Amino acid sequence: MKNNIKKQVAIFCFLLVGFSCSDLDEVNINPDGITTATSQMLASQLILNILKDDVNNTKGFMQHFMLDKYILWSELPEGSQYNDLGRSNFDRMTRLIDVEKMINLSEELNEGERNSYKGLGHFMRAYIFFGRTMQVGDIPYSDALKGESDGNIKPKYDTQKEVFLGILDELDKADTFFAQGSSFDGDIVYGGDPGKWRKMVNSFALNVLINLSKKTADPDLQVIPRFTNIVNTRPIFESNADNFSLTYSNKDGQMYPFFKQGNQFIIYPMVSDILIDKLKELEDYRLFHYAAPSTIKLENGLTSSDFDAYLGVDPAIEYSELSAIASSADYSDINDRYKEIPEGEPVFLLSFAQIEFILAEASVRGWIPNNGEAHYRNGIKAAMYYVADNTPDNPNFHHGRIMDDAYINNYPESPEVKFSTSMEDQLEQIITQKFISTYLQSPLSSFFENRRTGYPAFPINEETNENVPSDKLPIRWMYPSDEVDYNKENLDEAVSRQYGGNDNNNGVMWILQD
């Protein structure tokens, strides 16, 4: 069951009532209302936090997609567009304190429900620690979140290898607990179905493992055996219905993150030429669903169903030139469906299409049997159906280029898309199609794919690149300033161990080292 945002509002109302007042004696408490936390409420809060944090709304929704090189911004020069990563933060890690509370509160429930909450807790830990280590490298893991329980407010940093071993162990435990679990309350994504959570946990584990593609020789990680075991023995995503996503509705506070209501920023996005040029090259109808035609091209006689009516902009362009193009109206905006439909489309953090592309890559690399082409085709079709199924039959949204069954089934066989015979070409095709599939979806996934594989190529303009040195793209965030202020000894040891004592945006973290 897809999520219901009405539940989210209830959660926030509870949190506001339950925790915002310092003197409860002065609060009029409804005797029929809920005044204590439950496993159900904490589960909803934990799930919602990661969905909302990674997605955000209005301008914040577009920030990650500037770094992913899908979007340019014409309001002002944006650091994300020009590769200014700055510092990360560990704020999300503190929310995992609620995991233990959720599990402890479940002790009064039956064993199946307890197991499901334990499974959810292990998944949440794995998901959030993965996100942090992917940004900075070594992080506190074994000693993290022990300030309340053990009085340890200065946790040591585990090596990135230790963190990944911990993440994989957490996901194994999550799968085991969900396999022994029963339906549970508070799940705003899968309706408390432990079978669907098993698919998510194991699919996410495949995503973690593909990010360890440079570490297949490590005897402790066992990357390939782990990957093969999951594929052969555990449930994973089987369709778009399994996507880990947030669904929106036409109600206040529940609308698509870039819907026009209350959104003063709808006039600023411009679509990157990296995406548009690739879609034109591949004669991909998703172009007509992702972008809007150039106003000038239409005035000059082209129609909205012409590929040449769409014009992307170099994401590394000087801001003065970008501003001039915006003023000229000779560029492609995002498609109107992202601004005009309050329900928009569900925003996923992990999709069936992404998993099919991961399986395709694993096959090409020799990790699993040689069926990479089939997974490649399946990923393309799943991604196309996702777009088609979430685009109303309105010319303003598809511009007359409807993606029906015949088009979707024939597209992977077209000369420009057909699977290559060269391994390197195959990898480029797979990552390129994954890039196309995550437009305004799965924030930062394209940045991490480019960092890991080099595909698709991102331009470097030394005149606009805010990274230092300006002839390189940054590959990591620096550590949080709070760690500098309050945990400096442990931080310094980690920076010295990894980056020669220099915490900068160019240090090559362990997972990226051959």
C-alpha positions as CSV (number, residue, x, y, z in Angstrom):
1,M,0.0,0.0,0.0
2,K,1.4,3.4,-1.0
3,N,1.7,6.0,1.7
4,N,-0.9,8.3,2.9
5,I,0.3,11.8,3.8
6,K,-2.6,12.4,6.1
7,K,-0.7,10.1,8.5
8,Q,2.3,12.4,8.2
9,V,0.2,15.4,9.3
10,A,-1.0,13.5,12.3
11,I,2.5,12.6,13.2
12,F,3.7,16.2,13.1
13,C,0.6,17.3,15.2
14,F,1.5,14.7,17.8
15,L,5.1,15.8,17.9
16,L,4.1,19.4,18.3
17,V,1.7,18.6,21.1
18,G,3.9,16.0,22.8
19,F,7.2,17.7,22.8
20,S,7.0,21.5,22.2
21,C,5.7,22.5,25.7
22,S,8.2,22.8,28.6
23,D,5.6,22.8,31.3
24,L,3.0,20.1,30.8
25,D,1.1,21.2,33.9
26,E,0.0,24.3,31.9
27,V,-1.3,22.2,29.0
28,N,-4.9,21.2,28.6
29,I,-4.6,17.6,27.8
30,N,-7.4,15.8,25.9
31,P,-8.2,12.8,28.0
32,D,-9.2,10.9,24.8
33,G,-6.0,11.9,22.9
34,I,-2.7,10.2,22.6
35,T,-0.1,11.5,25.2
36,T,2.7,9.0,25.0
37,A,4.8,7.7,22.1
38,T,4.3,4.3,20.6
39,S,6.3,2.1,18.3
40,Q,3.8,2.9,15.6
41,M,4.3,6.6,15.9
42,L,8.1,6.3,16.1
43,A,8.1,4.0,13.0
44,S,6.1,6.6,11.0
45,Q,8.4,9.4,12.2
46,L,11.6,7.5,11.2
47,I,10.3,6.5,7.8
48,L,8.9,10.0,7.1
49,N,12.1,11.6,8.2
50,I,14.3,9.9,5.6
51,L,11.7,10.4,2.8
52,K,11.2,14.1,3.6
53,D,14.9,14.8,4.3
54,D,16.1,13.4,1.0
55,V,13.4,15.0,-1.0
56,N,12.6,18.4,0.6
57,N,10.4,20.9,-1.4
58,T,10.3,24.0,-3.7
59,K,13.8,25.3,-4.2
60,G,15.3,22.7,-1.7
61,F,13.8,19.9,-3.9
62,M,15.9,21.1,-6.8
63,Q,19.2,21.6,-5.0
64,H,20.3,18.0,-5.2
65,F,19.3,17.8,-8.9
66,M,21.7,20.7,-9.6
67,L,24.5,18.6,-8.3
68,D,23.2,15.7,-10.3
69,K,23.5,17.9,-13.4
70,Y,19.8,17.7,-14.4
71,I,18.8,21.3,-13.5
72,L,20.3,24.8,-13.7
73,W,19.0,27.7,-11.7
74,S,18.4,31.2,-13.1
75,E,17.6,33.1,-10.0
76,L,21.2,33.5,-8.7
77,P,24.4,31.5,-9.0
78,E,23.9,28.3,-7.0
79,G,26.8,26.6,-5.3
80,S,25.3,23.1,-6.0
81,Q,25.3,23.8,-9.7
82,Y,28.9,25.0,-9.6
83,N,30.2,22.1,-7.5
84,D,30.4,23.7,-4.1
85,L,29.9,20.7,-1.8
86,G,30.9,22.4,1.4
87,R,30.3,20.5,4.6
88,S,28.1,17.6,5.4
89,N,26.1,17.2,8.7
90,F,25.4,14.4,11.0
91,D,21.9,15.6,12.1
92,R,20.1,12.7,10.6
93,M,22.2,10.2,12.6
94,T,20.8,11.6,15.9
95,R,17.3,10.7,14.8
96,L,18.3,7.0,15.1
97,I,18.1,7.4,18.9
98,D,14.4,6.7,18.3
99,V,15.2,3.3,16.9
100,E,15.9,1.8,20.3
101,K,12.9,3.6,21.8
102,M,10.7,2.1,19.0
103,I,12.0,-1.4,19.7
104,N,11.7,-1.1,23.5
105,L,8.1,0.1,23.2
106,S,7.3,-2.9,21.0
107,E,8.1,-5.3,23.8
108,E,4.4,-5.4,24.8
109,L,3.4,-6.5,21.3
110,N,3.3,-10.0,19.9
111,E,6.6,-11.6,18.6
112,G,5.8,-11.0,14.9
113,E,5.2,-7.3,15.4
114,R,8.3,-7.0,17.6
115,N,10.4,-8.7,14.9
116,S,9.1,-6.3,12.2
117,Y,10.0,-3.2,14.3
118,K,13.4,-4.7,14.9
119,G,13.8,-5.2,11.2
120,L,12.8,-1.6,10.5
121,G,15.3,-0.4,13.1
122,H,18.2,-2.2,11.5
123,F,17.1,-0.9,8.0
124,M,16.9,2.7,9.3
125,R,20.4,2.4,10.8
126,A,21.8,1.0,7.6
127,Y,20.1,3.6,5.4
128,I,21.3,6.6,7.4
129,F,24.8,5.4,8.1
130,F,25.2,4.6,4.4
131,G,24.1,8.1,3.4
132,R,26.6,9.7,5.7
133,T,29.6,7.5,4.8
134,M,28.9,8.0,1.1
135,Q,29.4,11.7,1.6
136,V,32.4,11.9,3.9
137,G,34.2,8.6,4.3
138,D,35.0,7.3,7.8
139,I,32.2,8.1,10.3
140,P,31.3,7.3,13.9
141,Y,29.4,4.0,13.8
142,S,30.1,1.5,16.6
143,D,30.2,4.4,19.2
144,A,27.5,6.5,17.6
145,L,24.4,7.5,19.4
146,K,25.7,6.5,22.8
147,G,25.5,9.9,24.4
148,E,22.2,9.1,26.1
149,S,22.9,5.5,26.9
150,D,26.6,5.5,27.7
151,G,27.4,9.2,28.2
152,N,29.7,9.0,25.2
153,I,29.4,12.4,23.5
154,K,32.7,12.1,21.6
155,P,32.5,8.9,19.6
156,K,35.5,7.5,17.7
157,Y,35.4,7.2,14.0
158,D,35.2,3.7,12.4
159,T,37.0,3.1,9.1
160,Q,34.8,3.2,6.0
161,K,35.4,-0.5,5.6
162,E,34.2,-1.2,9.1
163,V,31.1,1.0,8.5
164,F,30.2,-0.9,5.3
165,L,30.6,-4.2,7.1
166,G,28.3,-2.9,9.8
167,I,25.8,-1.7,7.2
168,L,25.7,-5.1,5.4
169,D,25.3,-6.8,8.8
170,E,22.4,-4.5,9.7
171,L,20.7,-5.3,6.4
172,D,21.2,-9.1,7.0
173,K,19.6,-8.7,10.4
174,A,16.7,-6.6,9.0
175,D,15.9,-9.3,6.4
176,T,16.0,-12.0,9.1
177,F,13.7,-10.1,11.4
178,F,11.2,-9.2,8.6
179,A,11.2,-12.8,7.5
180,Q,10.1,-13.7,11.0
181,G,7.8,-10.7,11.3
182,S,4.1,-9.9,10.9
183,S,2.1,-6.9,9.8
184,F,2.9,-3.8,11.9
185,D,1.4,-0.3,12.3
186,G,3.0,3.0,11.4
187,D,4.4,2.1,8.0
188,I,3.5,4.9,5.6
189,V,5.2,3.2,2.6
190,Y,4.3,-0.5,2.5
191,G,1.3,-0.6,4.8
192,G,3.1,-2.7,7.4
193,D,3.8,-5.7,5.1
194,P,7.0,-7.4,6.2
195,G,7.3,-9.2,2.8
196,K,7.5,-5.9,1.0
197,W,10.0,-4.6,3.4
198,R,12.2,-7.7,2.8
199,K,12.2,-6.7,-0.9
200,M,13.3,-3.2,0.0
201,V,16.0,-4.3,2.5
202,N,17.5,-6.7,0.0
203,S,17.3,-4.4,-2.9
204,F,19.0,-1.7,-0.9
205,A,21.7,-4.2,0.0
206,L,22.3,-4.7,-3.7
207,N,22.7,-0.9,-4.1
208,V,25.2,-0.9,-1.2
209,L,27.2,-3.7,-2.8
210,I,27.3,-2.2,-6.3
211,N,28.9,0.9,-4.6
212,L,31.7,-1.5,-3.5
213,S,32.5,-2.4,-7.1
214,K,36.2,-1.5,-6.5
215,K,36.4,-3.8,-3.4
216,T,35.5,-7.2,-4.8
217,A,38.9,-8.6,-3.9
218,D,38.5,-7.8,-0.2
219,P,38.2,-11.1,1.7
220,D,36.2,-9.6,4.6
221,L,33.5,-7.9,2.5
222,Q,32.8,-10.8,0.2
223,V,31.1,-8.4,-2.2
224,I,30.3,-10.9,-5.0
225,P,29.2,-13.9,-2.8
226,R,26.9,-11.5,-0.8
227,F,25.4,-10.1,-4.0
228,T,24.9,-13.6,-5.5
229,N,23.3,-14.9,-2.3
230,I,20.8,-12.1,-2.3
231,V,19.9,-12.5,-5.9
232,N,19.5,-16.3,-5.6
233,T,17.9,-16.7,-2.2
234,R,16.1,-13.5,-1.1
235,P,13.2,-11.4,-2.4
236,I,14.0,-8.2,-4.2
237,F,12.0,-5.6,-6.2
238,E,9.9,-7.1,-8.9
239,S,7.9,-4.2,-10.3
240,N,7.4,-0.4,-9.9
241,A,4.8,-1.2,-7.2
242,D,7.8,-2.1,-5.0
243,N,9.5,1.3,-5.3
244,F,10.5,3.0,-2.0
245,S,8.6,6.3,-2.6
246,L,6.5,9.0,-1.2
247,T,3.1,9.6,-2.8
248,Y,1.4,13.0,-2.8
249,S,-2.2,14.2,-2.9
250,N,-4.2,17.3,-3.7
251,K,-4.4,18.5,-0.1
252,D,-2.7,21.3,1.8
253,G,0.7,20.2,3.0
254,Q,0.6,17.0,1.0
255,M,1.3,18.2,-2.5
256,Y,4.1,17.4,-4.9
257,P,7.4,19.2,-3.8
258,F,7.5,21.5,-6.8
259,F,3.8,22.2,-7.3
260,K,3.1,25.8,-8.1
261,Q,0.9,26.6,-5.1
262,G,3.0,28.8,-2.7
263,N,6.0,28.1,-4.8
264,Q,7.7,31.3,-5.9
265,F,10.6,29.4,-7.5
266,I,8.7,27.8,-10.5
267,I,10.2,30.3,-12.9
268,Y,13.9,29.5,-12.3
269,P,14.6,25.8,-13.4
270,M,16.3,25.2,-16.7
271,V,17.0,21.6,-17.9
272,S,20.6,20.5,-18.5
273,D,21.9,19.8,-22.0
274,I,23.5,16.6,-20.6
275,L,20.1,15.1,-20.2
276,I,18.4,16.7,-23.2
277,D,21.1,16.0,-25.7
278,K,21.2,12.4,-24.6
279,L,17.4,12.0,-24.9
280,K,17.6,13.6,-28.4
281,E,20.5,11.3,-29.4
282,L,18.5,8.2,-28.3
283,E,15.2,9.5,-29.8
284,D,13.7,9.0,-26.3
285,Y,10.2,10.2,-25.8
286,R,10.9,10.8,-22.2
287,L,12.2,14.2,-23.4
288,F,8.6,15.3,-24.0
289,H,7.6,14.2,-20.6
290,Y,10.6,15.6,-18.7
291,A,11.0,19.0,-20.3
292,A,9.1,21.9,-22.0
293,P,9.9,23.1,-25.5
294,S,11.8,26.4,-26.0
295,T,9.4,29.3,-26.5
296,I,11.6,30.7,-29.2
297,K,11.7,27.4,-31.1
298,L,7.9,27.3,-31.1
299,E,7.7,30.9,-32.3
300,N,10.1,30.0,-35.1
301,G,7.8,27.3,-36.4
302,L,8.7,24.1,-34.7
303,T,6.0,22.1,-32.8
304,S,6.1,20.8,-29.3
305,S,6.5,17.3,-30.7
306,D,9.7,18.1,-32.5
307,F,12.9,16.9,-30.9
308,D,14.6,20.1,-32.1
309,A,12.2,22.3,-30.2
310,Y,14.0,21.3,-27.0
311,L,17.2,23.0,-25.9
312,G,19.3,22.2,-22.9
313,V,21.8,24.5,-21.2
314,D,25.4,23.6,-20.2
315,P,25.3,23.2,-16.4
316,A,28.9,24.6,-16.2
317,I,28.1,27.8,-18.1
318,E,29.0,31.2,-16.7
319,Y,26.1,32.6,-14.7
320,S,26.0,35.8,-16.8
321,E,25.5,33.7,-19.9
322,L,22.9,31.5,-18.2
323,S,21.0,34.6,-17.1
324,A,21.0,35.9,-20.7
325,I,19.6,32.6,-22.0
326,A,16.9,32.7,-19.4
327,S,15.9,36.2,-20.4
328,S,15.8,35.1,-24.1
329,A,13.4,32.2,-23.4
330,D,15.4,30.0,-25.7
331,Y,15.8,27.0,-23.5
332,S,13.8,24.1,-22.1
333,D,12.0,24.5,-18.7
334,I,10.9,21.5,-16.7
335,N,7.7,19.9,-18.0
336,D,4.5,21.6,-16.8
337,R,3.3,18.4,-15.1
338,Y,5.9,19.0,-12.3
339,K,4.3,22.4,-11.6
340,E,0.7,22.1,-12.5
341,I,-0.4,18.7,-11.0
342,P,-0.7,18.9,-7.2
343,E,-0.3,15.1,-6.9
344,G,2.7,15.2,-9.2
345,E,4.4,11.8,-9.3
346,P,5.6,9.7,-6.4
347,V,9.2,10.5,-5.6
348,F,11.3,7.4,-5.1
349,L,14.6,6.9,-3.2
350,L,15.0,3.5,-4.7
351,S,13.2,2.0,-7.7
352,F,12.7,-1.3,-9.5
353,A,14.4,0.2,-12.6
354,Q,17.5,1.1,-10.6
355,I,17.7,-2.5,-9.3
356,E,17.4,-3.8,-12.8
357,F,20.3,-1.6,-13.9
358,I,22.3,-2.8,-10.8
359,L,21.6,-6.4,-11.9
360,A,22.6,-5.5,-15.4
361,E,25.9,-4.0,-14.2
362,A,26.6,-7.0,-11.9
363,S,26.1,-9.3,-14.9
364,V,28.4,-7.4,-17.1
365,R,31.0,-7.4,-14.4
366,G,30.7,-11.2,-14.1
367,W,29.1,-11.3,-10.6
368,I,26.0,-13.1,-11.7
369,P,25.1,-15.2,-14.8
370,N,25.3,-13.5,-18.1
371,N,21.8,-11.9,-18.5
372,G,22.9,-8.3,-18.5
373,E,21.0,-7.4,-21.6
374,A,17.7,-8.7,-20.2
375,H,18.1,-6.7,-17.0
376,Y,19.1,-3.6,-19.1
377,R,15.9,-3.9,-21.2
378,N,13.8,-4.5,-18.1
379,G,15.2,-1.4,-16.4
380,I,14.5,0.8,-19.4
381,K,10.9,-0.5,-19.7
382,A,10.3,-0.1,-16.0
383,A,11.6,3.5,-16.1
384,M,9.5,4.3,-19.1
385,Y,6.3,2.8,-17.7
386,Y,6.9,4.8,-14.5
387,V,6.9,8.0,-16.4
388,A,4.0,7.0,-18.7
389,D,1.8,5.9,-15.8
390,N,2.4,9.1,-13.9
391,T,1.7,11.5,-16.9
392,P,-1.9,12.4,-17.5
393,D,-3.1,12.3,-21.1
394,N,-2.7,16.0,-21.6
395,P,-0.8,17.5,-24.6
396,N,0.9,20.0,-22.3
397,F,2.5,17.1,-20.4
398,H,3.5,14.7,-23.2
399,H,3.4,17.0,-26.2
400,G,1.9,14.4,-28.4
401,R,4.6,11.8,-27.9
402,I,2.7,9.2,-25.9
403,M,4.7,6.2,-24.7
404,D,2.4,3.3,-25.3
405,D,3.2,-0.4,-25.0
406,A,4.5,-0.7,-28.6
407,Y,6.9,2.2,-28.2
408,I,8.2,1.1,-24.8
409,N,8.7,-2.5,-26.0
410,N,10.5,-1.4,-29.2
411,Y,12.7,1.3,-27.7
412,P,15.4,-1.0,-26.2
413,E,15.8,-2.6,-29.7
414,S,16.4,0.7,-31.5
415,P,19.8,1.1,-33.0
416,E,20.8,3.9,-30.6
417,V,19.8,2.0,-27.5
418,K,20.5,-1.7,-28.4
419,F,22.9,-3.4,-26.0
420,S,26.5,-3.2,-27.1
421,T,28.9,-6.1,-27.4
422,S,31.7,-4.2,-25.6
423,M,31.9,-4.4,-21.8
424,E,32.8,-0.8,-21.4
425,D,30.1,0.4,-23.8
426,Q,27.6,-1.8,-21.9
427,L,28.6,-0.2,-18.6
428,E,28.2,3.3,-20.1
429,Q,24.8,2.3,-21.5
430,I,23.6,1.0,-18.2
431,I,24.7,4.0,-16.2
432,T,23.4,6.4,-18.8
433,Q,19.9,4.7,-18.7
434,K,20.0,4.8,-14.9
435,F,20.8,8.5,-15.1
436,I,17.9,9.1,-17.4
437,S,15.6,7.1,-15.1
438,T,16.3,9.2,-12.0
439,Y,15.5,12.7,-13.4
440,L,13.9,14.5,-10.4
441,Q,14.1,11.2,-8.5
442,S,16.5,9.5,-6.1
443,P,18.4,12.6,-5.1
444,L,22.2,12.5,-5.4
445,S,22.2,9.1,-7.1
446,S,23.6,10.5,-10.3
447,F,26.3,12.4,-8.5
448,F,27.4,9.1,-6.8
449,E,27.2,7.2,-10.1
450,N,29.3,9.7,-11.9
451,R,31.9,9.7,-9.1
452,R,32.1,5.9,-9.1
453,T,32.0,5.2,-12.9
454,G,32.6,8.5,-14.7
455,Y,29.2,8.1,-16.5
456,P,27.6,10.2,-17.8
457,A,30.5,12.7,-18.2
458,F,29.9,15.9,-16.3
459,P,31.5,19.1,-17.8
460,I,34.3,21.0,-16.0
461,N,34.6,24.7,-16.7
462,E,37.6,26.1,-14.8
463,E,36.0,29.6,-14.9
464,T,32.9,28.6,-13.0
465,N,33.9,25.5,-11.0
466,E,33.9,26.5,-7.3
467,N,35.9,23.4,-6.4
468,V,39.6,23.9,-5.6
469,P,41.5,23.0,-7.8
470,S,39.1,24.2,-10.5
471,D,40.1,21.5,-13.0
472,K,38.6,18.7,-10.9
473,L,35.1,17.9,-9.8
474,P,34.7,17.5,-6.0
475,I,34.1,13.9,-4.8
476,R,33.2,14.3,-1.1
477,W,31.8,16.7,1.5
478,M,34.0,18.0,4.3
479,Y,33.1,16.9,7.9
480,P,30.5,18.9,9.9
481,S,31.7,22.0,11.7
482,D,30.1,20.6,14.9
483,E,32.6,17.7,14.8
484,V,35.4,20.3,14.5
485,D,34.1,22.1,17.5
486,Y,33.1,19.2,19.8
487,N,34.8,16.0,18.6
488,K,38.1,17.3,17.2
489,E,40.5,14.7,18.5
490,N,38.6,11.8,17.0
491,L,37.9,13.8,13.8
492,D,41.6,14.7,13.4
493,E,42.6,11.1,13.7
494,A,40.1,10.1,11.0
495,V,41.2,12.8,8.7
496,S,44.8,12.0,9.2
497,R,44.1,8.3,8.5
498,Q,42.2,8.9,5.3
499,Y,43.3,12.2,3.8
500,G,46.8,13.0,5.1
501,G,45.3,15.4,7.7
502,N,43.6,17.6,5.1
503,D,39.8,17.7,5.2
504,N,38.9,18.9,1.7
505,N,36.4,18.1,-1.0
506,N,38.9,16.1,-3.1
507,G,40.1,13.4,-0.8
508,V,39.6,9.9,-2.3
509,M,37.6,7.9,0.2
510,W,38.3,4.2,0.7
511,I,35.4,2.9,-1.5
512,L,36.8,4.9,-4.5
513,Q,40.3,3.6,-4.2
514,D,41.4,0.7,-6.5
